[in-house]
Amino acid sequence: MKKNFKLYIGLAILGLVSSCKPEIDTPTLSKGTADFSKFVAIGNSLTSGYADNGLYLEGQKVAFPNLIADQMKSVGGGEFTSPFFPADKANGSGYIMLESLVDGNPVMKPVTDNLAIRGANPKGKPLYIKYTDPIQNLGVPGMRLDMAFAPGVGTVMGNPYFERLLPDNTPQTMTYFQYATTHDYTFFSFWLGNNDVLGYATNGAVSTVIEDGVPVEDPTKQLTSLPLFTQLYTNFIKTLTTGGKKGVVATIPDVTAVPFLNTVTTARINAGLEAATGGAFKNVFIQTKTGPRAATAKDLFPLTFSTAALGKPNAIGPGYGLSPLNPVEDNLVLDEAEIVQVSTRVAEFNNVIKQVAESNSVAVADVHAFLNKVKTGYVYNGVGISSAFITGNAFSLDGVHLTPMGNAIVANLFIDAINNKYNASVPKVDISLYRGVKYPN
């Protein structure tokens, strides 16, 4: 009897423990009011997976649309194909890698083997091996909103990343707009407009380049006008949403939020200058559109700015950058007034994006707002991210494009926007599965 009593107590305790087991609510996955069965992604280098100053297979595989498409499969999403470079030509266009850190300073090494280059155009620019099978990731590095409507961009003299996607018999009148909007899709992502500002900003708010000693207008360095941007963006989204089709668009980041323009500071340049000249010179001088002056903390130098030439003679005279008589060229610095101009245009473009999205009932991923928060440092799912070069996790070695982790974070921004707009529950990406900058072994 005593033995049975113990048994009853044991069973009672077991029942009590079982009844107290916590219940974990498993979220119900749903497509909501959207149809993800045929998802296409329209955009530029960010959409394609471009990273580390090049397009290569590893970056292509972790492009944010690919990550989104993987998550969509749990709620009815279909196959999503990208124009991957083959494994034996995995390094694509070539890219840069971090070879070492010397006294904390990064040393980069170009990767030039196993490239996917099939030849060159008449101007000596590379042409990449073709990929003309059906695809859903339509991202084309270098694509601008204005160029999306220009004929000839897909020819051998145009954008080589677009040209590789087109059959040889494609009419020269084909535009990226026509190419993108004639695909078969039920849902789209759209992220164009960045390059309509970025090329201008990274060239010091100068729209020309020097060819054979002569300044020549470069269409990739133009700042698109607000009326033209409004017209083209409205046309593109209105066409994509014909028949009630749904999608998600993204805002344009502030150019000052990326490492390319917030790593090489005036303070660092001045400190190096003072040390190198024994205190004889303490300020670097820059050329602005209103005349030369000493650079201040409000001026931004590009990541590619080299201090090696400072103080040396050049065509103008001795002491390059050391006096207003021989300042650093305008195209090598984005000065305070130019920052205001560019930031204002970005804000105007983003207003257009949000207004067009609202009038066409599509979701908005506000990348601009998010990256401004990231700029000063942000903890995302327990991982520290920022706009710091190399250590910030989000940006690759070119200071503009995303790391695999950065792509995962942006994918989640798009997924959040999709879920909120269409009452869906697409699962988010686990960013811990993706790396930041790859350090040398």
PyMOL commands that set and color helices and strands:
alter all, ss='L'
color gray80, all
select helices_A, chain A and resi 2-19+45-48+57-61+64-75+87-89+147-149+160-163+176-181+195-202+219-221+226-240+242-244+255-257+259-261+266-276+330-332+336-359+367-374+404-422+431-433
alter helices_A, ss='H'
color red, helices_A
select strands_A, chain A and resi 39-43+95-102+105-111+117-120+126-128+187-191+208-211+214-217+246-250+285-288+291-294+363-365+378-380+383-385
alter strands_A, ss='S'
color yellow, strands_A
deselect
rebuild
show_as cartoon
